[in-house]
Amino acid sequence: MSHAVLELLLMSIKLTRILAVGVTLAIAACATTPPPVVDTNPPPRKAYDAKTQLESGRRY
């Protein structure tokens, strides 16, 4: 085999390996789960007891 054919063969092997690594990384990036969604709602209001309702005169 000539020198040029050997270089071409080595280049194609390197290119194949680079493409394989790229595809593997792309699949790994798609397989990871996204971070959980942060709950931005305020916590529910605290229920008032009977004494507080009687003192304030309002019903909650």
C-alpha positions in Angstrom: 0.0 0.0 0.0 1.1 3.5 -0.7 1.7 6.1 2.0 -1.3 8.1 0.9 -3.7 5.2 1.2 -2.4 4.5 4.8 -2.9 8.2 5.7 -6.4 8.1 4.3 -7.2 5.0 6.3 -5.9 6.5 9.5 -7.8 9.7 8.9 -11.1 7.8 8.4 -10.5 5.8 11.6 -9.9 9.0 13.5 -12.9 10.7 12.0 -15.1 7.6 12.8 -13.9 7.8 16.4 -14.6 11.5 16.7 -18.1 11.0 15.3 -18.8 8.1 17.6 -17.8 10.3 20.6 -20.0 13.1 19.4 -23.0 10.9 19.0 -22.4 9.4 22.4 -22.2 12.8 24.0 -25.4 13.9 22.2 -27.3 10.9 23.4 -26.0 11.4 27.0 -27.1 15.0 26.9 -30.6 14.1 25.8 -30.9 11.3 28.4 -30.3 13.5 31.4 -33.4 14.7 33.3 -34.1 18.4 33.5 -33.9 20.0 36.9 -37.1 20.0 38.9 -39.4 23.0 38.6 -39.2 25.4 41.5 -42.6 26.1 43.1 -43.0 29.9 43.0 -46.4 29.9 44.7 -46.5 31.3 48.2 -47.3 28.8 51.0 -51.0 28.5 51.9 -52.4 30.9 54.5 -52.4 29.6 58.0 -55.9 28.6 59.2 -57.0 30.8 62.1 -58.3 29.2 65.2 -61.7 30.0 66.8 -60.3 32.5 69.3 -58.6 34.5 66.6 -61.9 34.5 64.6 -63.9 35.7 67.5 -61.4 38.4 68.4 -61.1 39.8 64.9 -64.8 39.5 64.1 -64.0 38.1 60.7 -64.6 34.6 59.4 -61.7 33.0 57.5 
